[in-house]
Amino acid sequence: MANVIITGCSRGIGYELAKLFADAGHQVLALSRNDKPIKALDHKKIHCFPFDISKESSLDTVRHFLEGQWDGVDVLIHNAGMLINKPFSETSPDEFISVYQVNVFGVAALTRVVLPFMGSDGHVVTISSMGGVQGSAKFPGLAAYSSSKGAVITLSELLAEEYKESGPSFNVLALGAVQTEMLEEAFPGYKAPVTALQMAQYIMDFSLTGQHLYNGKVLQVSSSTP
């Protein structure tokens, strides 16, 4: 059984991921600013506490948990994301920074904390978006979000190169349309053909086995893009 860290677990794909891993017998550290939905599951395999990926104090809490509770980390899934949907001209510098703080800087910071606890067979999976893939369809109002998702793709590619001799492996899943609350924020009224649970099942399987076949890769997991 694996020790798995998942961010963004209060809703959507992250919430479904935490349940799937735990029900399969894996130990899960489920991280989100609002830990009430996960805590309400009262699952013996799920550990949780309020976590803000942009706060050093939250990162310290994760470090202390790992030092005291687990003997290592097998899988880290960067699923937390922040989205602002508004015209570029109306998006303030502070709003732009806040999106990058979660989607890019937070990913780097948490990875830095967890790496000392991961072995050569570990797997860091970052959930990106088709909007961050060069050449894919782009949509107005998502300048901060989609550009941050492009940045985190490049970050993962660089980390895969830097750690290719020692591990762990780093891969990115660039998701298309999945029926989540965040999709509704980006595309109100659009109905995706894929549910959060369906995507969570795919992500779980990939995170447990994908490192044996991929490193530094971006897989486009998309049957539909709005």
N, C-alpha and C positions, 0 to 999 in steps of 0.2 A: 504493500500500500504506500501511496505517495503522500508527502507533505506539500500542500498546495496553498499558495497565496493568491488571492483574487481581489482586485480593487473594483470599486463601483458596484457594490453588492446590494444596494438598497432597492433596486428595481431592475426590470428588463433582463438582459442577457446575464449580467453579473449575479443577480438573485437566482436565476435558474441554474447557472453554473455551480454556485455554492451548494444548492440542493442536490444536484446530480452527483458531484464528487463525493459529498458526504454520504448519500444513500448508497454509493458504490463502495463505501468503507474507507475512503481516504480521509486524512486529517486536513481540515480547511481552516485557514485564517482569512475570514471574510471582512474586508475593509471598506468602509464608507463613512461619510460624514454623519449620515443618519443610520444608526445601527439597529433601530427599533424593528424594522421588518424582519431582519435576519435573526435578531434575538428572540422574536416571537415564535420562531420555529422550534426553539428549545431542543436543538439537535445536538446530541452528545459528541458528534464529530466536528462541529463547527465552533470555532473560537471567534469572538468579535469584540470590538470596542470602537467608540467613535474615532474616526481617523480623517484628518484633513491633509491631503497629499502635499499641500503647499506650506505646511507648518513643520518646523524642525522638531517641535515637541512631539508631534505625532510620529515622525520618523524614529525618534528616540524610543518611543513606546514599542514600536515594531522590533527594534534592535534588542531591547531588553526582553521582550517576549521570546524571541528566537534564542537568545542566550540561555534563558531559563527553562524553556518548555520543549523545544525541539532539538534533535541532533543534526538537523540539516533541512534544506529546502530542495525539493525536486522540481517544482514547477512554479513559475511566477507569471501570472496573467495580468497584464496592464489593460484593464477594461474601463477604468474610470474615464469619463470624458466630460468636457464642458462645451456647450454650444451657444453661440449668440447669433440670432437670425435678424439682421438688420442691414440696411445699405452701408457700404463702406464709408461713405461721407458722414454718416451719422454714428459710426462706431468710434468711441473715444479711445485715446491711447491706453487708458487704464483698462478698458474693456478688452482691448486686444491683448494686453499683458496678462489679464486674468485668465483668458483662454489658454494662452501658452503656458501659464504657470501650472495648470492642471495637465494639459495634454502633452507637454514637452518637458518642461523643467521638472515637474513632479515625477514623470517617468524616469528621468535620469537620476533624480535624487533617491527614489525608492530602489532602483536597480543598484545603486552604489551601496546602499545599506544591506541588501540581500546577497549580493555577490559573494562575500566571504563565507556564507553558509551553503553555497551551492557547489556541487561536485562537477566533474567533467561531463557527466551524463545529464546534467540539469538542462532545463529548457525555459527560456524567457520568451513568452509570446505576447506581442503587442497588438492590440486590436486597433486597427486604423480604419480608414474609409476609402471607398472608391474615389471620393472627392479629393483625396490626397495623392492619387496616382497620376503621374504625368500622362497627358493625352486622353484622360477620361473626361466624361461630361462634367462641366462645372455649372454652378448655379448661383445667381445673384443673392446677396445677403449672407453668404457663408465664407466671406474672405478670411476672417480670423480662424474659423473652425477648420476649413479645408486646408488652408496653408499650414496650420499646426499639424494636421494629420500627414501632410507631406514631409514636414520636418522630422517627425518621429520615425517615419520610414527610413530616412537617411541615417538617423541616429542608430537605429537597429542594425543597419548594414555595416556601419562603422564599428559597432561593438562586436559584431560577428567576426570581423576581420581582426580586431584587436585581441580577441580571446580564442581564436581558432585553434591554437596549439594546446591550450589548457582546458577549454570549455568554460562555461556552459555554451549551449547553442542559442542563437537569437533568430527568431523569425517573426514575420508580420502577416497578419490576416487582414486584408483590406476588404471590408464588408460592403455589400450593396444594400439594397433596401430590406430591412428587417422591421417587423411591426413592434416598435417600442415607443415609449413616451418621447424619447429624443427624436425619433423619426417624425412624430406628430409635431414637435416643435419646429423642425426644419421644413416639413412639407405638410401643413395642416390639411386634413381630409384625405390624404393619399393612403391607400391600403396596400401594404406589402404582401407578396406571396409567401413570405417566410416568417414563421413565428419566432419569438425570442427563445422558446424551448428548443425548436428545431436547430437553430443556430448554436445554442449552448451545447447541444449534443455533439455537433460537429467539432466545436472548439475543444471540448473535453477530450475527444478521441485524438485530435491533432496534437494537443499539448502533451499527451502521454506518450505518443509514438513518433511525432513528426521530426524530432531531433535526430532520429536515426537515418533520415533521408534528406533532410534539408538543414542548411545553416546560412544565414544572411539572405534569405529569400523573402519575397513578397508574393503571397498567394492571393489572387483575386477571387474572393468567395462571393459571387454575385450572380444571381439569376435575373435580377431586375434592378435598374436604377431609375429613380423618378425622372 
